[in-house]
Amino acid sequence: MRVPDDWFVGFHEGLAARFWQAAGEAMLERDFAIVESLLPPGSVLDVPCGDGRLSRRLVEVGHQVTGIDIAPGALALAPPGLRLMQGDLRALPDIGPFDAVLSWGNSFGYLTPPDTVRALQGLRRVVKPGGTLVLESGAVAESMLPRLATGESEYEFAGITMRSNRTYRPSESRLEVDSVFTENGTTEHGRAAYFIHTTGEVVRMLNAAGFEHVELRGDDGPYELGAPRMIAVAR
C-alpha cells in the first residue's frame, strides 16, 4: 500500500517524536557548528523547527529566532522560552521578513513536487532581499542512491529502537520507509516517504522560486557525489 502524501501529518508523535528528539540531540553539536557558520547575523526563521534544538542554540548566540513546525508532538518537547508556533511549510503564515531562513533536518523531500515548488516560493517570500536560505537534505539522489536506498536498517537512541524497511518507487523517484519503534515492550508503527530530487533539480527549483547564487555544500566543503547530505546556501 502506497504511503499517503501527507504522511508527515501526525507522524512525529509518541515514540517517533522522542526517538528523533534523541537522535537530533546526538547530532546537535555538529549540525549547529555548520549552521552557525552559514547564517548571517540577525533574524532567523527555523522551519520546520521540530523540538527547537537548533532554535535554542541560535538564540543563545544572539539570533532572533522564530520556529514553525506542523507537529504538535515535536513542539511539545521544546524547552520553554522559544518563539515557536504550529504551521505548515506548504502554506507559511504572513510573517517576517527574516535575514535568513533555515530548513534543516531532512524535511526537504517530504512534499510532493508541486507542494515543494510552493514551499520554496513561500520561503523566498519570507526572506529579506539579499537574505540567505540554508536548506539541508540527505534525501537527494546523489546522496541517497549511491548508498543503496532500499533494504533494512536499525538505530537506537535514548532506549528507543527504530527498525526500518525502505522501498524505492522508480516511476516517482520516491523512497518509502516503514518503521517500527519499540521501547520496553511498547511498539508503535510509522510510515514515511521522500521524493528524491537530483541536486541539479534543487538548484533549478531554488532559482525558479527567486533565489540566486546557489552554493551546494557538504559537511566539510563543496558537495560531492555520495556525500551523506546536501546543504544548499542560496541568496
PyMOL commands that set and color helices and strands:
alter all, ss='L'
color gray80, all
select helices_A, chain A and resi 14-38+53-60+72-75+113-126+141-147+199-209
alter helices_A, ss='H'
color red, helices_A
select strands_A, chain A and resi 43-46+64-69+83-86+98-103+127-137+151-157+160-169+174-183+186-195+215-217+230-234
alter strands_A, ss='S'
color yellow, strands_A
deselect
rebuild
show_as cartoon
